[in-house]
Amino acid sequence: MSADDTAVQTRKVLFDSLAGKAKEMFGALSGNDSVTTEGQLQQRQAQDRKKANSTQSLADAQAEEAAQDLAQARNEGAEQRNEVANRAAADTTEVRVDQATDPLGKHEGAVQDESQAEAEATAARHRADSLTREEGLA
C-alpha cells in the first residue's frame, strides 16, 4: 500500500469513526435505538478497517525487507562465483605458464595441479550456487 493510499484509508477510518459516534449520540438523544445501533456498527467497521490497514502495512514492510534480503543474497552469490572464477582462471594461467616454461616436458605434475584447481573451482562454484539458493529460500 502506498503512502497516499494509507493517508486516504486513514482519513476514511477517521471519518467513519466520527460519523458513527455522531449517529450513536443522535440515536441516544432522540431515543432511536436503530440509529444508535447503526452508529455503533459504523464505529466497529472503522476499527476493523484500521486493524486491516495496519496489518497490510506490516505485510508490505515485511515483503520489502524480504525482497532486499533476496537481492543481497543474489549479489553475494554472484560475487562469490566471480571470485571462484577469477581464482580458477589465475590457477589455470599459472599451470599453463609452468607447462610452457618446462623445457623437458616434465609438466605431469602441473597437469595434475590444473585438474585439481579446476575441480576445486567447480566445487567452490557449486557451494556458492547452493548458498545463493539457500539464502533465496530462507
CNS distance restraints for C-alpha pairs under 8 A (distance, minus, plus):
assign (resid   1 and name CA) (resid   5 and name CA) 6.06 0.50 0.50
assign (resid   1 and name CA) (resid   6 and name CA) 6.52 0.50 0.50
assign (resid   1 and name CA) (resid  56 and name CA) 7.24 0.50 0.50
assign (resid   1 and name CA) (resid  57 and name CA) 6.57 0.50 0.50
assign (resid   1 and name CA) (resid  60 and name CA) 6.83 0.50 0.50
assign (resid   2 and name CA) (resid   6 and name CA) 6.22 0.50 0.50
assign (resid   3 and name CA) (resid   7 and name CA) 6.22 0.50 0.50
assign (resid   4 and name CA) (resid   8 and name CA) 6.25 0.50 0.50
assign (resid   5 and name CA) (resid   9 and name CA) 6.10 0.50 0.50
assign (resid   6 and name CA) (resid  10 and name CA) 6.04 0.50 0.50
assign (resid   6 and name CA) (resid  53 and name CA) 7.51 0.50 0.50
assign (resid   7 and name CA) (resid  11 and name CA) 6.23 0.50 0.50
assign (resid   8 and name CA) (resid  12 and name CA) 6.26 0.50 0.50
assign (resid   9 and name CA) (resid  13 and name CA) 6.14 0.50 0.50
assign (resid   9 and name CA) (resid  53 and name CA) 7.50 0.50 0.50
assign (resid  10 and name CA) (resid  14 and name CA) 6.20 0.50 0.50
assign (resid  10 and name CA) (resid  50 and name CA) 7.31 0.50 0.50
assign (resid  11 and name CA) (resid  15 and name CA) 6.02 0.50 0.50
assign (resid  12 and name CA) (resid  16 and name CA) 5.99 0.50 0.50
assign (resid  13 and name CA) (resid  17 and name CA) 5.99 0.50 0.50
assign (resid  13 and name CA) (resid  46 and name CA) 4.97 0.50 0.50
assign (resid  13 and name CA) (resid  47 and name CA) 7.32 0.50 0.50
assign (resid  13 and name CA) (resid  49 and name CA) 6.76 0.50 0.50
assign (resid  13 and name CA) (resid  50 and name CA) 6.35 0.50 0.50
assign (resid  14 and name CA) (resid  18 and name CA) 6.12 0.50 0.50
assign (resid  14 and name CA) (resid  46 and name CA) 7.44 0.50 0.50
assign (resid  15 and name CA) (resid  19 and name CA) 5.98 0.50 0.50
assign (resid  16 and name CA) (resid  20 and name CA) 5.89 0.50 0.50
assign (resid  16 and name CA) (resid  42 and name CA) 6.39 0.50 0.50
assign (resid  16 and name CA) (resid  43 and name CA) 6.56 0.50 0.50
assign (resid  16 and name CA) (resid  46 and name CA) 5.79 0.50 0.50
assign (resid  17 and name CA) (resid  21 and name CA) 6.19 0.50 0.50
assign (resid  17 and name CA) (resid  42 and name CA) 6.69 0.50 0.50
assign (resid  17 and name CA) (resid  43 and name CA) 4.70 0.50 0.50
assign (resid  17 and name CA) (resid  44 and name CA) 7.99 0.50 0.50
assign (resid  17 and name CA) (resid  46 and name CA) 5.55 0.50 0.50
assign (resid  17 and name CA) (resid  47 and name CA) 7.61 0.50 0.50
assign (resid  18 and name CA) (resid  22 and name CA) 6.14 0.50 0.50
assign (resid  18 and name CA) (resid  43 and name CA) 7.68 0.50 0.50
assign (resid  19 and name CA) (resid  23 and name CA) 6.18 0.50 0.50
assign (resid  19 and name CA) (resid  39 and name CA) 7.23 0.50 0.50
assign (resid  19 and name CA) (resid  42 and name CA) 7.67 0.50 0.50
assign (resid  19 and name CA) (resid  43 and name CA) 7.95 0.50 0.50
assign (resid  20 and name CA) (resid  24 and name CA) 6.08 0.50 0.50
assign (resid  20 and name CA) (resid  38 and name CA) 7.26 0.50 0.50
assign (resid  20 and name CA) (resid  39 and name CA) 3.88 0.50 0.50
assign (resid  20 and name CA) (resid  40 and name CA) 6.02 0.50 0.50
assign (resid  20 and name CA) (resid  41 and name CA) 7.32 0.50 0.50
assign (resid  20 and name CA) (resid  42 and name CA) 4.89 0.50 0.50
assign (resid  20 and name CA) (resid  43 and name CA) 5.02 0.50 0.50
assign (resid  21 and name CA) (resid  25 and name CA) 6.14 0.50 0.50
assign (resid  21 and name CA) (resid  39 and name CA) 5.79 0.50 0.50
assign (resid  21 and name CA) (resid  40 and name CA) 6.96 0.50 0.50
assign (resid  21 and name CA) (resid  43 and name CA) 6.71 0.50 0.50
assign (resid  22 and name CA) (resid  26 and name CA) 6.02 0.50 0.50
assign (resid  22 and name CA) (resid  39 and name CA) 7.05 0.50 0.50
assign (resid  23 and name CA) (resid  27 and name CA) 5.93 0.50 0.50
assign (resid  23 and name CA) (resid  35 and name CA) 5.99 0.50 0.50
assign (resid  23 and name CA) (resid  36 and name CA) 6.02 0.50 0.50
assign (resid  23 and name CA) (resid  38 and name CA) 7.10 0.50 0.50
assign (resid  23 and name CA) (resid  39 and name CA) 4.60 0.50 0.50
assign (resid  23 and name CA) (resid  40 and name CA) 7.95 0.50 0.50
assign (resid  24 and name CA) (resid  28 and name CA) 6.13 0.50 0.50
assign (resid  24 and name CA) (resid  35 and name CA) 6.32 0.50 0.50
assign (resid  24 and name CA) (resid  36 and name CA) 3.97 0.50 0.50
assign (resid  24 and name CA) (resid  37 and name CA) 6.74 0.50 0.50
assign (resid  24 and name CA) (resid  38 and name CA) 7.13 0.50 0.50
assign (resid  24 and name CA) (resid  39 and name CA) 4.38 0.50 0.50
assign (resid  24 and name CA) (resid  40 and name CA) 6.03 0.50 0.50
assign (resid  25 and name CA) (resid  29 and name CA) 6.08 0.50 0.50
assign (resid  25 and name CA) (resid  36 and name CA) 6.80 0.50 0.50
assign (resid  26 and name CA) (resid  30 and name CA) 5.95 0.50 0.50
assign (resid  26 and name CA) (resid  35 and name CA) 7.41 0.50 0.50
assign (resid  26 and name CA) (resid  36 and name CA) 7.13 0.50 0.50
assign (resid  27 and name CA) (resid  31 and name CA) 5.65 0.50 0.50
assign (resid  27 and name CA) (resid  32 and name CA) 4.63 0.50 0.50
assign (resid  27 and name CA) (resid  33 and name CA) 5.91 0.50 0.50
assign (resid  27 and name CA) (resid  34 and name CA) 7.23 0.50 0.50
assign (resid  27 and name CA) (resid  35 and name CA) 4.78 0.50 0.50
assign (resid  27 and name CA) (resid  36 and name CA) 4.34 0.50 0.50
assign (resid  28 and name CA) (resid  32 and name CA) 6.44 0.50 0.50
assign (resid  28 and name CA) (resid  33 and name CA) 6.89 0.50 0.50
assign (resid  28 and name CA) (resid  36 and name CA) 5.90 0.50 0.50
assign (resid  32 and name CA) (resid  36 and name CA) 6.51 0.50 0.50
assign (resid  33 and name CA) (resid  37 and name CA) 6.05 0.50 0.50
assign (resid  34 and name CA) (resid  38 and name CA) 6.01 0.50 0.50
assign (resid  35 and name CA) (resid  39 and name CA) 6.12 0.50 0.50
assign (resid  36 and name CA) (resid  40 and name CA) 6.33 0.50 0.50
assign (resid  37 and name CA) (resid  41 and name CA) 6.14 0.50 0.50
assign (resid  38 and name CA) (resid  42 and name CA) 6.15 0.50 0.50
assign (resid  39 and name CA) (resid  43 and name CA) 6.27 0.50 0.50
assign (resid  40 and name CA) (resid  44 and name CA) 6.30 0.50 0.50
assign (resid  41 and name CA) (resid  45 and name CA) 6.18 0.50 0.50
assign (resid  42 and name CA) (resid  46 and name CA) 6.24 0.50 0.50
assign (resid  43 and name CA) (resid  47 and name CA) 6.29 0.50 0.50
assign (resid  44 and name CA) (resid  48 and name CA) 6.16 0.50 0.50
assign (resid  45 and name CA) (resid  49 and name CA) 6.11 0.50 0.50
assign (resid  46 and name CA) (resid  50 and name CA) 6.14 0.50 0.50
assign (resid  47 and name CA) (resid  51 and name CA) 6.31 0.50 0.50
assign (resid  48 and name CA) (resid  52 and name CA) 6.19 0.50 0.50
assign (resid  49 and name CA) (resid  53 and name CA) 6.08 0.50 0.50
assign (resid  50 and name CA) (resid  54 and name CA) 6.25 0.50 0.50
assign (resid  51 and name CA) (resid  55 and name CA) 6.17 0.50 0.50
assign (resid  52 and name CA) (resid  56 and name CA) 6.10 0.50 0.50
assign (resid  53 and name CA) (resid  57 and name CA) 6.13 0.50 0.50
assign (resid  54 and name CA) (resid  58 and name CA) 6.23 0.50 0.50
assign (resid  55 and name CA) (resid  59 and name CA) 6.17 0.50 0.50
assign (resid  56 and name CA) (resid  60 and name CA) 6.09 0.50 0.50
assign (resid  57 and name CA) (resid  61 and name CA) 6.24 0.50 0.50
assign (resid  58 and name CA) (resid  62 and name CA) 6.22 0.50 0.50
assign (resid  59 and name CA) (resid  63 and name CA) 6.09 0.50 0.50
assign (resid  60 and name CA) (resid  64 and name CA) 6.20 0.50 0.50
assign (resid  61 and name CA) (resid  65 and name CA) 6.24 0.50 0.50
assign (resid  62 and name CA) (resid  66 and name CA) 6.13 0.50 0.50
assign (resid  63 and name CA) (resid  67 and name CA) 6.16 0.50 0.50
assign (resid  64 and name CA) (resid  68 and name CA) 6.27 0.50 0.50
assign (resid  65 and name CA) (resid  69 and name CA) 6.19 0.50 0.50
assign (resid  66 and name CA) (resid  70 and name CA) 6.12 0.50 0.50
assign (resid  67 and name CA) (resid  71 and name CA) 6.21 0.50 0.50
assign (resid  68 and name CA) (resid  72 and name CA) 6.18 0.50 0.50
assign (resid  69 and name CA) (resid  73 and name CA) 6.17 0.50 0.50
assign (resid  70 and name CA) (resid  74 and name CA) 6.19 0.50 0.50
assign (resid  70 and name CA) (resid 135 and name CA) 7.04 0.50 0.50
assign (resid  70 and name CA) (resid 136 and name CA) 5.40 0.50 0.50
assign (resid  71 and name CA) (resid  75 and name CA) 6.19 0.50 0.50
assign (resid  72 and name CA) (resid  76 and name CA) 6.13 0.50 0.50
assign (resid  73 and name CA) (resid  77 and name CA) 6.09 0.50 0.50
assign (resid  73 and name CA) (resid 132 and name CA) 5.96 0.50 0.50
assign (resid  73 and name CA) (resid 135 and name CA) 5.81 0.50 0.50
assign (resid  73 and name CA) (resid 136 and name CA) 6.49 0.50 0.50
assign (resid  74 and name CA) (resid  78 and name CA) 6.14 0.50 0.50
assign (resid  74 and name CA) (resid 132 and name CA) 5.98 0.50 0.50
assign (resid  74 and name CA) (resid 136 and name CA) 7.40 0.50 0.50
assign (resid  75 and name CA) (resid  79 and name CA) 6.15 0.50 0.50
assign (resid  76 and name CA) (resid  80 and name CA) 6.17 0.50 0.50
assign (resid  76 and name CA) (resid 132 and name CA) 7.59 0.50 0.50
assign (resid  77 and name CA) (resid  81 and name CA) 6.17 0.50 0.50
assign (resid  77 and name CA) (resid 128 and name CA) 5.70 0.50 0.50
assign (resid  77 and name CA) (resid 129 and name CA) 6.55 0.50 0.50
assign (resid  77 and name CA) (resid 131 and name CA) 6.95 0.50 0.50
assign (resid  77 and name CA) (resid 132 and name CA) 5.08 0.50 0.50
assign (resid  78 and name CA) (resid  82 and name CA) 6.17 0.50 0.50
assign (resid  79 and name CA) (resid  83 and name CA) 6.20 0.50 0.50
assign (resid  80 and name CA) (resid  84 and name CA) 6.19 0.50 0.50
assign (resid  80 and name CA) (resid 125 and name CA) 7.78 0.50 0.50
assign (resid  80 and name CA) (resid 128 and name CA) 6.01 0.50 0.50
assign (resid  81 and name CA) (resid  85 and name CA) 6.09 0.50 0.50
assign (resid  81 and name CA) (resid 124 and name CA) 7.93 0.50 0.50
assign (resid  81 and name CA) (resid 125 and name CA) 5.71 0.50 0.50
assign (resid  81 and name CA) (resid 128 and name CA) 6.17 0.50 0.50
assign (resid  81 and name CA) (resid 129 and name CA) 7.65 0.50 0.50
assign (resid  82 and name CA) (resid  86 and name CA) 6.04 0.50 0.50
assign (resid  83 and name CA) (resid  87 and name CA) 6.15 0.50 0.50
assign (resid  84 and name CA) (resid  88 and name CA) 6.07 0.50 0.50
assign (resid  84 and name CA) (resid 121 and name CA) 5.89 0.50 0.50
assign (resid  84 and name CA) (resid 124 and name CA) 6.43 0.50 0.50
assign (resid  84 and name CA) (resid 125 and name CA) 6.38 0.50 0.50
assign (resid  85 and name CA) (resid  89 and name CA) 6.07 0.50 0.50
assign (resid  85 and name CA) (resid 121 and name CA) 6.98 0.50 0.50
assign (resid  85 and name CA) (resid 125 and name CA) 7.88 0.50 0.50
assign (resid  86 and name CA) (resid  90 and name CA) 6.13 0.50 0.50
assign (resid  87 and name CA) (resid  91 and name CA) 6.09 0.50 0.50
assign (resid  87 and name CA) (resid 121 and name CA) 7.49 0.50 0.50
assign (resid  88 and name CA) (resid  92 and name CA) 6.02 0.50 0.50
assign (resid  88 and name CA) (resid 117 and name CA) 6.43 0.50 0.50
assign (resid  88 and name CA) (resid 118 and name CA) 6.32 0.50 0.50
assign (resid  88 and name CA) (resid 121 and name CA) 5.57 0.50 0.50
assign (resid  89 and name CA) (resid  93 and name CA) 6.06 0.50 0.50
assign (resid  90 and name CA) (resid  94 and name CA) 6.12 0.50 0.50
assign (resid  91 and name CA) (resid  95 and name CA) 6.21 0.50 0.50
assign (resid  91 and name CA) (resid 114 and name CA) 7.01 0.50 0.50
assign (resid  91 and name CA) (resid 117 and name CA) 6.37 0.50 0.50
assign (resid  92 and name CA) (resid  96 and name CA) 6.17 0.50 0.50
assign (resid  92 and name CA) (resid 114 and name CA) 5.97 0.50 0.50
assign (resid  92 and name CA) (resid 117 and name CA) 7.35 0.50 0.50
assign (resid  92 and name CA) (resid 118 and name CA) 7.73 0.50 0.50
assign (resid  93 and name CA) (resid  97 and name CA) 6.09 0.50 0.50
assign (resid  94 and name CA) (resid  98 and name CA) 6.19 0.50 0.50
assign (resid  95 and name CA) (resid  99 and name CA) 6.14 0.50 0.50
assign (resid  95 and name CA) (resid 110 and name CA) 5.69 0.50 0.50
assign (resid  95 and name CA) (resid 111 and name CA) 7.24 0.50 0.50
assign (resid  95 and name CA) (resid 113 and name CA) 7.12 0.50 0.50
assign (resid  95 and name CA) (resid 114 and name CA) 5.90 0.50 0.50
assign (resid  96 and name CA) (resid 100 and name CA) 6.08 0.50 0.50
assign (resid  97 and name CA) (resid 101 and name CA) 6.13 0.50 0.50
assign (resid  98 and name CA) (resid 102 and name CA) 6.10 0.50 0.50
assign (resid  98 and name CA) (resid 107 and name CA) 7.31 0.50 0.50
assign (resid  98 and name CA) (resid 110 and name CA) 6.91 0.50 0.50
assign (resid  99 and name CA) (resid 105 and name CA) 7.58 0.50 0.50
assign (resid  99 and name CA) (resid 107 and name CA) 5.52 0.50 0.50
assign (resid  99 and name CA) (resid 110 and name CA) 6.75 0.50 0.50
assign (resid 102 and name CA) (resid 106 and name CA) 6.29 0.50 0.50
assign (resid 102 and name CA) (resid 107 and name CA) 6.45 0.50 0.50
assign (resid 107 and name CA) (resid 111 and name CA) 6.28 0.50 0.50
assign (resid 108 and name CA) (resid 112 and name CA) 6.39 0.50 0.50
assign (resid 109 and name CA) (resid 113 and name CA) 6.12 0.50 0.50
assign (resid 110 and name CA) (resid 114 and name CA) 6.05 0.50 0.50
assign (resid 111 and name CA) (resid 115 and name CA) 6.19 0.50 0.50
assign (resid 112 and name CA) (resid 116 and name CA) 6.06 0.50 0.50
assign (resid 113 and name CA) (resid 117 and name CA) 6.00 0.50 0.50
assign (resid 114 and name CA) (resid 118 and name CA) 6.10 0.50 0.50
assign (resid 115 and name CA) (resid 119 and name CA) 6.13 0.50 0.50
assign (resid 116 and name CA) (resid 120 and name CA) 6.10 0.50 0.50
assign (resid 117 and name CA) (resid 121 and name CA) 6.04 0.50 0.50
assign (resid 118 and name CA) (resid 122 and name CA) 6.09 0.50 0.50
assign (resid 119 and name CA) (resid 123 and name CA) 6.16 0.50 0.50
assign (resid 120 and name CA) (resid 124 and name CA) 6.06 0.50 0.50
assign (resid 121 and name CA) (resid 125 and name CA) 6.11 0.50 0.50
assign (resid 122 and name CA) (resid 126 and name CA) 6.24 0.50 0.50
assign (resid 123 and name CA) (resid 127 and name CA) 6.22 0.50 0.50
assign (resid 124 and name CA) (resid 128 and name CA) 6.16 0.50 0.50
assign (resid 125 and name CA) (resid 129 and name CA) 6.09 0.50 0.50
assign (resid 126 and name CA) (resid 130 and name CA) 6.03 0.50 0.50
assign (resid 127 and name CA) (resid 131 and name CA) 6.08 0.50 0.50
assign (resid 128 and name CA) (resid 132 and name CA) 6.15 0.50 0.50
assign (resid 129 and name CA) (resid 133 and name CA) 6.21 0.50 0.50
assign (resid 130 and name CA) (resid 134 and name CA) 6.04 0.50 0.50
assign (resid 131 and name CA) (resid 135 and name CA) 6.01 0.50 0.50
assign (resid 132 and name CA) (resid 136 and name CA) 6.01 0.50 0.50
assign (resid 133 and name CA) (resid 137 and name CA) 6.22 0.50 0.50
assign (resid 134 and name CA) (resid 138 and name CA) 6.08 0.50 0.50
